[in-house]
Amino acid sequence: MAGPARYSRCIIIDDDPDILLSARLLLRDLFADVATFQAPQEALDSLRADTPDVVLLDANFGRGATNAAEGFHWLAEILKADPFAVVVMITAHAGIAVAVEAMKRGATDFVSKPWSNERLLATVRTAAALRNSRVEASTEHQKAVFATSPIGSGASPLLGRSPAMARVYSLIERAAPTDANVLILGENGTGKELVAREIHQRSRRADNVMISVDLGAVTESLFDSELFGHVKGAFTDARADRIGRLQAADGGTLFLDEIGNLPLHLQPKLLTALEQRQVVPVGANKPVGIDVRVVAATNLSPASLSDDHRFRQDLLFRLNTVEIELPPLRERREDILLLAENFLEQYARKYAKPVRELPGSVARELEAYDWPGNVRALRHSCERAVILSDGDAYRTEDFSLAHRNSAPVPAAPPPAAGAAADEPDNLNLERAEKQMVEQALKKHHYNISLAAQELGLSRASLYRRMDKHGL
């Protein structure tokens, strides 16, 4: 009794129905589906709809033809439709020259008519294995591209000795070795991605990749392609097959940042993929299995997440098997100096600057500041201080905390005589830009996506301006 088929699909193209029948009967135990076609165009349409592992292609179709012109034409069309296609050319017994030319043009191998059944089986089996290895190599290459892409805005360490951080460490230690999905809650800049990385590094998946998706930055039009991938020709710019982020994370960890910004109508697509543990690339008709551990993060409050008009509760239940709440920096002030000293040392090395003293008065200023941008803001402030400081010790003004000064602001001088009544008193563009960015951040409680949207900026552009102005 024949064993189960090892491969999915084979397509055979030949104008001789007897050849098609004998090949199909011979190969049916090797493939789950053996499709036969006398018309090459029909075979090409079928190939585009359902990708085969191997294509057997006759070299000549016209009566009396021996130059393989038609076979070469359809070989080119097949490779144009699928660059990874594995094509075995069927030639006449004396067609060695044709076979050599076919392989120069991209065919993988050839068989001669009449063939030996053992030779045909061995050739097709080898060709199918080659197809699988080509696809796997392409997938691994794309995974490597995703994995080496910059994921975060900086390399802040996950540091802290406060009781609040001790609770976070405890949850990480208990959750990381499992495969449970984790939801990380916290304001922007608190270090949610660092917690996600710590979970991945302590998990059984640490030897595999961690792939990050910033759902606040993925446009709705690219959501399916970015997460699920696409096949060549699925849309205008789809010039080649591309795996999505979920498939790239196969075997590893998928970090879904800003999950709270995912529009409600797109949430079911993500939920379906996570529940069924498979994705269907855009333009494809076959699902691809995935094995991922999901770590998600959001700056939304638990109350906002519980609002089913904003976030699907079945998706929330799928994500928050373990919930870790990361405290803002103002609620763990005892960690501020530990972080600041680490950042100052890190940037002194980076910029080849001398190690300077941090006086007690300046340290107290840093501890007393509320740090609305949390650890990210502290890091930017320390980087600025390392660059700007020119003395033996750091000063408060090096950290750009002047906007915190509670001293009364002097009244603006009256407008000059003849000046228009509605003319602004302060025309400094730098200060105006800083004010607008700061106002937008405060208005949206430091939700980067919403603030960027109001300012008409991308998230990356807003981060650059925050860095520029020390916010």
Secondary structure, DSSP 8 states (H G I E B T S, - for coil): -----SEEEEEEE-S-HHHHHHHHHHHTTTEEEEEEESSHHHHHHHHHHS--SEEEEES--STT--S-HHHHHHHHHHHHH-TT--EEEEEETT-HHHHHHHHHTT--EEEEES--HHHHHHHHHHHHHHHHHHHHHHHHHHHHHHHHS--SS--------SHHHHHHHHHHHHHTTS---EEEE--TTS-HHHHHHHHHHTSTTTTS-EEEEETTTS-GGGHHHHHHEE-TTSSTT--S-EE-HHHHTTTSEEEEETGGGS-GGGHHHHHHHHHHTEE--BT--S-EE---EEEEEE-S-HHHHT-TTTS-HHHHHHH-SEEEE---GGG-GGGHHHHHHHHHHHHHHHTT----B--HHHHHHHHHS--TTHHHHHHHHHHHHHHH--SSB--GGGGT-GGG--S---------TT--TTS-S---HHHHHHHHHHHHHHHTTT-HHHHHHHHT--HHHHHHHHHHHT-
